[in-house]
Amino acid sequence: NNRHLLLQQKVIEMNEFVKPAFSNNNKDNKEFNKKEGEESDIAQERRENYNRNLYATTRAYGEILLANNKEQPNINDSNNNEKSNTKRYYLRNKAKEYDLLWGRKMLQSLAPNADRKDFKSIFPRPEQDSKFDKMSYDENLLLDALGSIRVALDALQSNGLISHYEISIPEDNYGEVVTIAVDDDVSINSQILTKNENKHPLSTSPVIAIVRSAITDKGRISSFTLDTFFIDPTTTKQELYKPTQLLISLSSLEDSTY
């Protein structure tokens, strides 16, 4: 109970601390959107509040995690590099645990019964050949995971948190890579801020949490690489660059028990 109260207080303090930064960013967005004829002031304010609350909450969690990490016993005190690597490994694992727990809760709420029947790819499945025998995981379980992701993203879309999205297993390297492109992710500003600041290890992306949890639990993929990119599909000019698309790339998928 005391820990819960401490966390609540930390979230409130962090929300007030970051409020000016998000307010300034909102002003810039309003000026930009007046030129582009996009969102209303009310929609912009809702977006700002969502981003700020999401960022403040995850940063509060992250700072408590960092504080706990400082209290961890120092293994290999005689070797600073090894000690540093141990701490980084601890933080990475805790960040993944956070994503998994967050993602599981969302999937249980948004897509409890989804499976492979809910997934449809824009790329046709190639005809069976010898490379399918070399897959290091169960393809049907991966499709179950992608079906869950699709149903959950449909729910986020219907609630206005994202717009168009696309889940793809490219035909030319079928089974080796999965890409998920999400347009107009409302949380993208807090994601970019988190990534640029690098002040805490936790993600602020509901989409990433959903993907990581589905691939790990339903797909039973014990090892994979998850890379994220922020894209502005309208320009390559740095001065006009305003990312609106989140691109997730999954590669090196493997089930160690398969």
N, C-alpha and C positions, 0 to 999 in steps of 0.2 A: 504493500500500500504506500509506504514511504517512497519507494522507487517510482511508483506511478505519479505521485504528487510532484516529485523532483522533475520528472520528465515533462509533466504538464507545465510547470513553472519555466523550465528551460525553453519550451516551445513558445510560450508567451513572450519571454525576453527576446528570443531570436526573431520573432515576428516583428517586434518593434524595432529591433536593430537593423533589419534589412528593408524595412518599409520605404525609407527614402530612395534607395537604389531602384526598387521596383516602380515607385512613383515617377521617378525621372525617366525610366525606360518607357513607362506608359505614355508620358508626354511626347516622347520622340515618336512612338508608334502612332499616336493621334495625328501628329503632323504628317507622317508618312501616309496614313490612311486617308487623310483629307485629299492628298494629291492623287491617290490611287482609287478613291471612291469606294473604300472597303467598309470595314466594320463600323458600327455605331459606337458612340461613347459608352453606352451601357454595356455592350458586348465586350469592349476593350477593358472596362473596369472589372467585369466578371473574370476575364482572362487574367488580368493582373492579380486579383485576389486569389484565384486558384493557384497561380504560379508561386505567389509569395507564401501562401499557407503550406503548399507542398514543399517548397524549398526550406522554409523555416523548420518544418517538422522533421524532415530527413537530416537537415544539418544538426538539429538538436540531438537526434539519435546518434549521428556520426560523432559529435563532440564527446558525448558520454562514452561511446565506444573507444575513442582515442584516449580518453582519461583512464578507462579501464585497462587499456593496453599498456599505459605507462606503469600500471601497478603489477603487470605480469612479471614473474620472476625472470631475471636476466640470465638467459641460457648462454653459455659460451662467453662469459665476460672477457676472456682473454683475446677474443677475436671479434673486433667491432663489426667487420663485414658480415660475418656469420650471424651475429646478434641482430644486425639491421635486417638481414634477409629473413630471419625468424619472425621479427615483428611485422614485416611486410606480408609474409605468408599468412600470419594470424589475421591481419586486417582484410586481406583478400578473401579469406575463407569466411570471415564474419559478414562481409559485404554480400557474398553469394548466399549465405544463410538468410540474410535479411530479404534479398530478392525472392528466394524460394518461399519463405513464409508469407510474404506479401502477395506473391503470385498465386500461391495455393488458395489463399482466402478469396481472391478475386475469381479464380476459376471455379471454386466451390459455389460461389454466389451466381456467377454469370454463365457458366457452361458446365454444370454438374454431370450431364449425361451425354456430352458431345463425344464423338469418335470419328473414325475414318470416313463415315458416310457424309459427314458435314464438310469435308475438304474437297475442293475442286481446283485443279491447277490450270493456268492458262496454257501451260506446255503439255503436250500429250506425252504419256509414258512411252519411252522407247520400247521397241520389241525386245523380247527376252534375248539376252546374249550372255557370254561368259562372264562379263564384268559384274553381273548381278550376283554371281556366286562368291564374289570377293567382298561384298558388303559386310562391314564389321558391326552390323546391327540388324534388328528385325524391321524390315521396311513397313510392315503393317502397323507396328507400334508407333513408328515415326508419323505415319498418316493419321493415327489416332490423336497424336499430339497436335498436329497441324489442324485437324478438325476442331479441337478444343480452342486453339488460338483463334481460328476464324470466328467461332461463335462468340467468344469473349470480345473480339474486336468489333463485331457487329453491335454488341451491347454498348461499347464505348462510343461507337459511331452514332447510335440512336440517341445517346445522351449528349451529343455535341462535343465530345472530348477529342475526337479525331474526325476526319472526313474520309476521303477515298483511301483504300489500302489495297495492297496486292501481295499475296504469298506465292512464291515461285520456287519450283525445283527445275532449274535450267536443264533443257534436254541434252545439251552437249556434254555436261558432266553430271548426269542424273545420279542423285544419291550422295554426291560428294559435297554439294553446296546447297544451302537453302537461303533465299533472300526474302526479307519482309520490308516493304516500303510503305510508310505511313505518311499521308499528307495532312497538313494542318493539325499536328499534334499540339494541343493546347499547352502541354507542359514543356514544350521545347526550349523556352527561354530559361527556365530553371535548370534544365538539363545542361544547356550550354554554359550557364554560370557555374554550375557544379564542376563541370569538366575543366573549365578554364582556371578556376580558383584552386582546384585540387586541395581544398581544405579539409575534406572529409571523404571517406571511402565509399559512401553509400550512393546508390543511383536514385534519381528523382523521376524515373520513367515507369509509369504503370505498364506500358507496352513491353518494356524489357523484362520486368518482373514476371509478366504473364508468359512471355516466350521462354525464359529460363526455367520456370517451374514446369510448364507443359513438356518441354523437351526432356527434362530430367526425370519427371515422375511418369507421365503417360508414355513418353517415347523410350524410357529406360535407357537413355543415352548417358553413360557414366562419364564420358569425357568429350568435350567439344570446345571450339573456339568461338567466342561471340564478339564480333567487332561492330562498332556503331559509327555512323557518319551523319553529319548534318548538311543538308543540301538545299540550295536555292535553285530550283529548276528553271527559273526565269532569266538568270544572268550568270555570267562568269566574272563580271567586273566587281572588284573588291569594294569599291565605294558604294555600290548598290546592293551588295550582298546582304540578304535578309533570309536566313534559313527558315524554311517552313516544312521540310520533309525530313523524317527520320528514316534512315536506312540501316537495317540490321542484317549482318551477314553471318551465317552459321557455317562452319567448316570443320574438317577433321573430326567428324562424328564417329563415335565408337562406343560400343557396349562391351565392356571388358568380360562379361559373362557369356557373350554370344558365341 
